C-alpha cells in the first residue's frame, strides 16, 4: 500500500488549505480564526460532533465508525511563531510579526485531509477523536486540553501526532520507542547587589562580576555533576544588566534553558542550580534570587504503539523510508502531556531539504501532506478494523 488514492486525489485542495493557513498565522492560545477555518472544513466533510473553545481556541471533532469499538486520538497543533517571515512567497504571512515557521499549518492540513477521508469512508470500528490544539509553542495548549478533559471525556485509548522534519528525505518517517524529545525547564536568576559609580567599585557590591561567575559555574553541572551517559543541556541564553559605562548596576538577570530526559537528572540539576547560584553570589557579597519554571515534560513514546505506528508508516512509504530507532533529541513538545495520559507515538515526517524549523525562511513542503494524511487514515483503519477486516 502507498499513499491512499482518494487522499492523493484532493492534494490540490490540501495545498489551498495549507497556504491559506500559512498566510493567516496566529500565536499562542489566540488561534480563533484558524479554529473557525478548521470547523468550517469539518462541517463540509459532514462531521457533526464538533467541540470548540477548548483551551480557549482548540477544536475537537468526533467521527463515528461502523460498530462498537475503541477510540483513537489524532492531534495537530495550529499555532505559529512570533517572528517575521522572509520567504517572499505569494502566500507569505499577512500578519506582521507572526509566521508559520514550524509547520503547524501543514500539521493541521494533514489532519483535516485525514478527517475528510475518514468521514467519507468510515472504514473502521469505534470512533476517532480529532484534536486541533493551540499554543504548542507555549505556554502549553496540550496540557490545558488534557486538563479540560479531552482524552477522558471521549474515552480515548491511544494518541498519535506527526511533526514535519526539514533535512530528512521527503516522505520518510522517523520515530523511536521511549524518550524521543526532552523535558524543558527555564532558569531565572536575579543577582542583587549594590550599585554605584564605576570609578569606585570598592564602594559597591558588583552584581555583574557575580553574574558572570554564576554563568561560568553553571557549566560545571554538566561536566562534573552529571553521569556522562545521561543526556543534559543547560544553555544560558540571556544576561541583562547595566545602563551606562560608568555605573555599576544594582542587579543583573540570567536566563537559561534546561533540557533533560531523566527525572533524577532533572531533580539534580534543579538542586545544583540553586546551590551554585546561592553559593557564588554569597562569595561575591551579593544575593541570588532563583526561580525555575517547569516546562514541558519529556515526550515518551509507548513501545508497543511505536512499533505499530512504524508498521503503518512502512505500509504507506515502504520499509526503507522508515527509521524506527532514531536518536532522541533535546527539543521539547507539549504532546508529551497527552502521552503521559495515554499510550501512543510521536513521529517525524521528512520534508526534504530547506531552511530548518523556526527559521524565517521555512516553508512546509506541500508534497508530503498526502503522505501524512494517509498515515493518519491508515493508522485508524489498522488500529480499529471493522469486524472481519484486517
N, C-alpha and C positions, 0 to 999 in steps of 0.2 A: 504494500500500500504506500502511496505517496501523498502529496497534498490532495485534499478532498476536492473532487472536481467541482462540486457545487460552490464551495468557498472560493476556488480559483476563478469561478465564473463571475463573482462580483468583486474582483480585485480592484477594478476602477472605482467602484463605489467606496471601497475601503480607503483608497488613496484620497478621494474627495473628503471623506470624514476626517482623516488624519490631518490633512492640510488645513482644513477649517480650524481644527483644534490647535494646530501649531500657530496659526495666525492670531488666535484669541486666548493666550495663556492666562491662567490665574494662579495665585500662590497661596500656600497655607490652607486654612480651612475655608477660605473665601473662593470656592470653586462653583459658585451658584450657576453661572452661565454655562459652564461645562456640564454640570449636572442636568440642566434643562435640555441641553443638546442630547445627552445620553438618554434621558427619559423620552424625548420625542422619538428617537430611533427605536427604543424598546417598544413603545406603543405601536409604531409602524410594523413591527415584527409580530404583533398580536399578543404580546406579553401583558397580562392584566395585573398580576400581583407585583406591584412596584411600591417600594417604600422610599420616601425622600426625607431630607433633613436630618439624617443620621450623622453624628459628628459634624453638625452644622450643615454640611452640603453633600454628604455621602448619599449614595443611591444603592439600594439592594433590590434585586428582582429575582423572582422565583419562576422557574419553568418546570411544569409538571410533566413527568414522563408517562409511560404506559404501564400501569400497575404499581403495586406497592414496592417499596424498596428503600434503600438508604438515601442519604443526602450528601452531595459533594459540593464544596465551595470553591469558586474560582475568583481570584482577586486581581484587580488592576488599579494602579494609582493614577490620579488625574492631575495632580498639581505640577506647576512649573517652578522655575527658579528666579530669584530676584537679580537678574543680570541683563545686560544689553546684548542683543543679537547682532552678529556681524556677517551673516551668511549672504546677504544680498538677494535672497530668494524672492520671487514674486509673491510668495505666501509667508514671508517672514513676519515675525511678531508685529502686530499693530499696537501693542501695549507697551509704552516706554518703561524700561526697567524690568521687564518680565520676559522670560524666554523658556520654551520647552527645550532645555539643554540636557535632559536626562532620559528622553524617550518616552515619557509618560503619555504623550499624545499617541504614540504607537501602541503602548500597552492597552490604553482604553479602546483603541480601534480594533485590536485583535480580539479583545473580549466581546466587543459589540458584534464582530463578524461571527464569532462562535455562537453568540446568542441568537443571531439570525438563523443560522443553520440548525441549531438545536430546537428552536421554536418551530421551524418548518417540519423537521423530520420526527422529533420525539422518539428517536430510536434508542430509548433507554428506559430503565425502570426507576422508580423513586422520583427524586427531584434534584434540580441544580439550583444553587444559590449564587447569583452573580453579584460580586461585591465591588463597587466602584468607590474608591476611597480617596478622600482629600488628605493633604498635609503629611505625605510621606517624607518630604524634605525637612520636615519639622513643623510643629512640635510633636508629631506622633499621632496621626489620624487613625492608624491601625489600632493603637491602644484604646482610643476612645470608642471606636466601633466595637471592639471586644467588650469594653465596659458597658456599652449600651445594649449588649445582648444579641448582637447579630448572629453569632455562632450558636448560642444556646437556644434562642427563640426559634430558630429554624432547624434545630437538632442536626447541625452539620457534623458529619462524621470525619471528614478529611478535607484538607485545603491545599491549593496549589497556586503558584504565581510564576510569572515569567518576567525577566528583565533583559532588555537589549544589551548587547556586548560588542561595542566597536573594537576593531582589531582582530576579532575572531572571524574565521571564514564564514561567508554569507550562508545562512540557513543551517548552521550547525548548533548543536545543543551541548551545554556543559553543566554538570552538577556534581554533587558528592554527598554521600551519607554523613550524618553528624554535622559538626560545625562547618558552615560554608562562608559566613560573614561574622564579623566581630561585634562584641558589645562596645558601645561608645559612651564615655562619660566626659564631662567638661570640668576642668580645674580653673578656679578663680582665686587669686591671691591678691589682697590689698596689703601693701607694705607701708606701715605708718611710722613716720619718723618725725623729725623737727626741722623745718626748713630754715633758710636764712640766706645771707649774702654768699655768693660763690667765692668771694675773696677771703672769707673767714670760715672755712669748713669745720674748724675745731669747735666752733660755737653751735654746730648743728648735729643732728643725727641723720646721716645721709641715707635716704631710702633707695637711691639709685644704685649705690655700691652694693647694698644688701640684696636688691632685686637681681642684679647680675650674678651675685654669688648663689642665690637660690636657684636660678635657671641652670647654672653650671652643676650644682649639686644634684638637681633632679635627674640628670643623665646617669648618675651612678646607680639609680634604682634599676635601670635596665641592665647595666653592665655588672653590677655587684650584688643585687638582691634577688635577681630572677634566675631560675633554673634555665640554662641555655636551651633546653628542649621545649620550653613554654614560649609561645608567641606573645609578644608585648611591644606596643608602640606608645611612647609618650612624646608628643611633639609640642613644644612651646611655640605658639603662633602669634602672640601679641605681647608687647611690653609698651605701656603708655606711661609717660611721666614728663614733668617739666614744662616750662613755658618760655624760658629765656636762657642765654648762655651765662648770665651772672646771678642766677637764682637757683639755689638748692631747694628742690620742692619738698612739700610736706609728705607726699605719698607717691607710690608707684603701683602700677597694676600689672599683673601677669596672668595670661590666659593660656591654657594648653588643652589638647585633646588626648584622651586616654583610650587605647584600643586593646581589648583582652578577649580571650575565649573562656578561660577557666575562672569560675567564681572565687577560687582560692587565690589565684594571681590577682584578680581584681581587688579582693579584700586587702592583700598585702600591699598593693600599690597605693590604695587609699590611705592606709595607715602610715606608710613611709612618706608619702607626700606631706602629710601633716607634720610628721616628725622633722623632716628636712626643712620645711618652711619655718616652723616654730624655732628650731634649734639654730638655723643660720641667721634668722632675724635677731634672736637673742644675742648671738655672738657679735652682731654689728650694732647692738644697742637700740634696735628698733623693734617693732611689733608686727607680726603677720596675722592677718585675718583670712582664714582658708575656708573656701566653700567648694564642695564637689557636687555637681549636679549629675544625677544618674540619668543616662540617656537610654537608647535602645539596647535591649539585651542581645546576646549572641543569637544569630539565626541558625537553628539546629534542625537539620533535615532528619526525618524518620527514615531508618534504614530500609524497611520494607517498602514504604511508599516511594522512596527514591529509586529503588530497583524497579518498581512498577512503572514509574514515570519515565525512566530511561528506556524501558522496553517499548513504551508507547512512542517515544521520540524516535526510536530506531524504525518503527513501522512507518513513520512519516518521512524521515530523511535518510534512512539506511544506517546500518551499523557503523560504517566508517565515519559518519558525521556526528557521532555521539561520544562525548567523553563523560564517563560516569564516576570518575575519581579525580576531578580537578583539584588543584591546590586551593585550599581555603584562603580567603583574603581578609584584609584589615578594614575594608569598608563596612558600613552598617546599614541596616534595613529594618523598617518597623513592621514588616511581615512577620518578624520574629515573635511579636505578641500573639499573632494567630497560631503560629507553630507551638507556642507554649501551651495553648489550649486544646489544639487538635493535631493529630499526626498529619504530615503532608510533606511537600517538597517545593523548594525554590530552585528554579533553573535559569540559566542564562541562554539567550538566543543570539548567535553570532550575526552581525550585520555587515561584515566586511570592513575594508579599510576606510579611514576618515578620522576627523577630529574626535577626541575622546569625550567621555561624559563630563558635563559641567564646563565644557569649552564653549566660548561664544560662537564658534563656527560649526557646532554639532548640528546634525540633522538626521532624524530617523530614516532608515532605508525602507521605503515602502515595499520593496520587492520581497521582504521577509515576512510581511504581515500575514499573507495567506498560510505561511508555514506555522506561525504561532497560533493562528486561529484554528488550523487543522489539528494541531497538537491538543489544544483545549477540548475541541469537539470529540476527538477520538479518545481522549482521556476519560471523558464522561461515558462514552459508549462501552469502553472496556471495563471501567470500574463498576458500572451498573447496567449489565446487559439485561435485555428482556428475557423472559423465560424461553429457553430453547436456543438463545443466541449465544455466540461465542465472542 
